[in-house]
Amino acid sequence: MSVNIGDKIKIHYTAKSENGDLIENTSDNKPLIVEIGSKKLIPGLEEALIGLKKGDKRKITIPSNKGFGERKEDLLQEIPKSRFEEERINASEGNVIELKYDNGNRQLVTIHEVKEDTIVLDLNHPLAGETLTFDVEVVDISSK
């Protein structure tokens, strides 16, 4: 049986950024369980899994346009420091913080620049613009 849209699969994977930094590794934990077609995986990974069989192992390279998208400079946003609770954030360039919106949504953003009265936030996903590499093993496949 090979992986098809609608199948629930279990996979182990190691994900790395284009410079080789480890992003995530499931090998020491339980495998990831996901339904193919549910859009819970990045598009390039989901596409690459289709057709694989139980026990298959693959190295999959995913370009940014099939991963977390291209970086967009218009997603830099300058916000007054007064909008932040000073004690709750570490306002240093490169730090990732979580924004909480009035509607309950949350978003991880990166501090791009700290100015005297404002903070410039990068609203791009931290892995936007990156080519990613996954070492994947299909542990199990179950059809609907």
N, C-alpha and C positions, 0 to 999 in steps of 0.2 A: 504494500500500500504506500502510495506517495502522498505528500502534502498537497492539499487542494484548498481552495477558498471554502470556508465554513468548518474546516477541521479544527479540532482543539489539539494543540501540540504542546509537548514539554521539550524545552531545549536548555542546554547549558551553553553559556557563551562567555567569551572574554572580549570586551570592547576597548579599543585603543584609539587615541587621537592620532592625527597624521604625524606628530612628532614622537609617537610611541608611548605617550603617557597613558597609564591604565585609567580607564573611566569606570569600568565595572567588571566584576568577575563573579559568576554564579557557581563556579566549580566547587567551592567549599560549603555551599548552601543548597537549598532545595532548587530544582530547576524552575525556570520561568514557565508558567502555563498561560497560554494565550490562544485566542481563536483567530485564525487567519481570516482577514477581511474586516476585523473589528476596528481597524485603524489605531490599535494600541501599540503598534510597532512603527518605527519609521518606514516610509514606503520602500526604500531600497532593500531593507532587510526582509520585509515581508515578501517582496517579489523574488528575492534570491532563495527563500525557503520553499517556494512552490516547486513541486517536483522532487524534492529530496525524500529519502526513505528513512525509516527508523534505523538508527545506527550510523547514518551518514555524518561525516565530519567535513566541514568546508571552511576555507578562509575566504571571507567576503569583503571586498573593498566597496565602500559606498561613497560616491561623490556628494558634496554638500547639497546639491539640488534634489537628491533623493534621501537626504538625511534631515538635518534641522534647518535647511534653507541657506540662502546666501545672506551675508551680512548686509544690512541696509543702514546707511548713514542717517537716514531720516528717522531712525528709531532712537536717536540720542535726544534726551529730554532734560532740560535744565529746570530744577525745582528749588524754590527757596529753602534754606536750611530750617527755617521756622516751621516747616510742614513735617519735620521729623522730630521724634522724641530723642533728644541727644543721647540719653543713657541707653537707648535700645539699639542703636546702630554703631558700628565701628566705621566711621566715615574715612576710609583710606582707599586710594585708587586700587582697583583690582578686586576689592572685596565684593562678595555676592551677598545681597540682602533680599529679604522677602517683603514685597509690598502687599498690603491688605486693602482691598477696595471696599467701599460702602456696600456693594451688592454681595459681599462674602467671597468673591474671587480672590485668589492669591497668585502672585507672580514673582519668580526669582529674577532679579536684575543685577547687573554689575555696575559698581561705581566707576565711572569713566574718568571723572575729574572732580576734585574738590576745590572750589573757589572760596573767596572770602564770605560771601553771603548765600551762595547757591551750591548745589551738588548736581553734576551732570551725570545722569543715569543712562546706561546702555540697555535698552529694552529688547535687544536681540537675545535669542537663546544663547547661553554661553558657548555652545558648540556650533553656532551658525557659521558658515563659511569653511568648516572643517571637512576634510575627507576622513572617514572613519573606517577602521578595520575591525571585523568581527571574526573570531574563531568560534564556530558554532558546531554543536553536536545535537542531532535530533534524538532525543531520549525516547519519545513515544508519540504516537499519532492516534487520535480517535475521531471517527466520522460522526456526523450528527445522527 
